[in-house]
């Protein structure tokens, strides 16, 4: 099984400062707040969640120019926050600004 792909729209809920990995790659950690209506078992369901996300490299530098409240579309994969954590983080491959907040 190789499929691990997530596409999510939402608003930037909070942002950390731009930092750099030991290898010198820019890294931006932030949270994406998502609200939508989904169909589950034939019924409408309101979905609200806040997802931790990380952008590295060029996407990190792009996100660093945005702010909390901006609407985005993000795509990437899920991975554990660290080797010793079960918390999931969305690692972004692609991100686009939909609307300034």
C-alpha positions as CSV (number, residue, x, y, z in Angstrom):
1,X,0.0,0.0,0.0
2,X,1.6,3.2,-1.2
3,X,-1.2,5.7,-1.2
4,X,-0.8,8.6,1.3
5,X,-2.3,11.7,-0.2
6,X,-4.3,14.6,1.4
7,X,-5.8,17.6,-0.2
8,X,-7.4,20.2,2.1
9,X,-8.7,23.7,1.9
10,X,-9.0,25.9,4.9
11,X,-7.6,29.0,6.7
12,X,-4.3,29.4,8.4
13,X,-5.1,29.2,12.1
14,X,-1.7,29.9,13.5
15,X,1.9,30.1,12.3
16,X,5.3,29.6,13.8
17,X,8.3,31.7,12.7
18,X,10.3,30.5,9.6
19,X,13.2,28.4,10.7
20,X,15.9,26.2,9.1
21,X,16.7,22.5,9.4
22,X,20.2,21.5,10.3
23,X,20.7,20.8,6.5
24,X,19.8,24.5,5.9
25,X,16.3,23.9,4.4
26,X,13.6,26.5,5.3
27,X,10.8,25.0,7.4
28,X,7.5,26.6,8.2
29,X,5.1,24.9,10.7
30,X,1.5,26.1,11.0
31,X,-2.0,24.9,11.6
32,X,-4.8,24.7,9.0
33,X,-8.4,25.2,10.2
34,X,-10.9,23.4,8.0
35,X,-14.8,23.6,8.0
36,X,-17.0,21.9,5.5
37,X,-20.1,19.7,5.0
38,X,-19.5,16.1,4.0
39,X,-21.7,13.2,3.2
40,X,-21.3,10.2,5.4
41,X,-23.6,7.1,5.2
42,X,-26.0,9.1,3.1
43,X,-26.3,12.0,5.7
44,X,-24.8,15.5,5.7
45,X,-22.3,16.0,8.4
46,X,-20.6,19.3,9.4
47,X,-16.8,18.7,9.7
48,X,-14.5,21.0,11.7
49,X,-10.9,20.2,12.4
50,X,-7.5,21.8,12.8
51,X,-4.5,20.1,11.2
52,X,-0.8,20.7,12.0
53,X,1.1,21.2,8.8
54,X,4.8,21.6,7.7
55,X,6.1,23.2,4.5
56,X,9.8,22.7,3.6
57,X,12.0,24.3,0.9
58,X,10.4,26.7,-1.5
59,X,6.8,26.2,-0.2
60,X,8.1,27.2,3.3
61,X,9.4,30.5,2.0
62,X,6.1,31.1,0.2
63,X,4.0,30.4,3.3
64,X,6.2,32.6,5.4
65,X,4.8,35.6,3.5
66,X,1.2,34.7,4.5
67,X,-0.6,35.2,7.8
68,X,-3.2,33.7,10.0
69,X,-6.7,34.0,8.4
70,X,-5.5,33.5,4.8
71,X,-7.4,30.8,2.9
72,X,-5.3,28.1,1.3
73,X,-5.5,24.9,-0.6
74,X,-2.8,22.4,0.6
75,X,-1.7,19.0,-0.7
76,X,0.7,16.5,0.7
77,X,1.1,13.4,2.9
78,X,0.6,12.4,6.5
79,X,3.5,11.4,8.7
80,X,4.2,11.1,12.4
81,X,5.4,14.3,14.1
82,X,8.5,12.5,15.4
83,X,9.8,9.0,15.8
84,X,8.4,8.8,19.3
85,X,5.0,10.5,18.6
86,X,1.8,9.1,17.3
87,X,0.5,12.6,16.4
88,X,0.1,13.1,12.6
89,X,1.4,16.2,10.7
90,X,0.5,17.1,7.1
91,X,3.7,17.5,5.1
92,X,3.0,19.8,2.2
93,X,4.2,19.3,-1.4
94,X,1.9,21.9,-2.9
95,X,0.2,24.9,-1.4
96,X,-1.7,27.8,-3.0
97,X,-3.2,31.0,-1.6
98,X,-6.9,31.2,-2.3
99,X,-7.7,34.5,-0.6
100,X,-6.0,36.9,1.8
101,X,-7.7,37.0,5.2
